[in-house]
Amino acid sequence: MKSLISIFLCTLVLSFITARPAEAQEFTLGPDDVLEVIVSNHEDLNKIVTIQADGTVTYPDVGTFKAAGKSCAEISAIIKTALERTRNKVEVLVSPKEIHSQRVRVLGAVKLPGQYDIRGEWHVMDLIDAAGGLAVRPAKVSGRVIRNRTDIISVDIVKADTRRASEANVRLQRDDLVLLEEIDTSHNQVTVMGCVAKPGMYELDDLSTPLSVIIQAGNPTDKASLAGIYVTREGKQIPLNMTDTFQGHYDKMIAEFKLKPGDQLYIPESKIHFAVMGLVGKPGQYPYPEAGILTVMDAMNLAGGSNGGNTAKAGIIRTVAGKATVIPVNIDEILKKGDLKKNVALQPNDVLYVPAVTARRFSWPDVLAPITALGIMGLRF
């Protein structure tokens, strides 16, 4: 009965090895690898042995022999040949129980540097993943594989990370050392200034564009002039009208523009304004949009709507040839009757005025007098 069980186990192990030839038979073994030896009809010879640091292994009735550099199939043949001198019908199966010789090391910009066992067909990014991932952005890492202590293979970490099936993601071999050095990027920066949320220095990489850098800087503020954006390079200004880009339209010139280290990307304040005055939620001056149309209702929404004002008597104050004129606007009819014809467009420097509700008769000259006086002095809302 024991004989049948032993034959069954041998057959089972043999099928397991056959199903995984690359892992159990073809690759070469090395120091610290643990092997399981099963001998059919001779259970006393079933052993678990470890390849020593000098590459040898010791087995009963065989003695000590060189195992490092050989496959499981080759070691099986050595043991079988030795045992057949004193025994009949010997079938020997050697399989890996623990593999420790297939090791690689990673040092540098990873979270868990150290030594790792190769698991199947490993590449550089598999090792980096096992080591907890990169400690910095891929663009800030210079990679090298040291092989056989003399061969140096450069690794493009950005490409290896984004295109893992490419040749950049180098396949690893036993005893490879992967060095990941953090690059000093202080010389590879662009300065973002002006009307953005977070002005400052920003790093460039192969994928950087004016749009991506401005987004990194927190996006333009409400006061920004998108049409007036420019890059200062070597004392010269390069205009970049990014109005269409920020409206979601593709602009080939902007998309293909390459920023260079030392560039200064400036987002100026818009010089075109309009104002909403009188009884509104947030009276004041606002940047006039550089693209599209600004209507009366757009302006009212920006200013927080009416604050108890006489919206039926609103008006647009427009200076023509140095003289303030009024275009009456009945906002009540726009809101209550849906009369969109009265939702006229404002022009740059217009003032939308919502007067107070008063008992006495409303007079536009009372409003225009101070505005005209300010205009004569060169002042605007």
Secondary structure, DSSP 8 states (H G I E B T S, - for coil): -HHHHHHHHHHHHHHHHHH-HIIIIIS---TT-EEEEEETT-GGG-EEEE--TTSEEEETTTEEEE-TT--HHHHHHHHHHHHTTT-SS--EEEEEEE--SSEEEEEESBSS-EEEE--SS-BHHHHHHHTTSBSS-GGGEEEEEEETTTEEEEE-HHHHHH-TTSTTS-B--TT-EEEEEE---TTSEEEEEESBSS-EEEE--TT--HHHHHHHTT-B-TTB-GGG-EEEETTEEEE---HHHHTT---HHHHH----TT-EEEE-B---EEEEEESBSS-EEEE--SSS--BHHHHHHHTTSBSS--GGGEEEEEEETTEEEEEEE-HHHHHHS--GGG--B--TT-EEEE----SS---HHHHHHHHHHHHHTT---
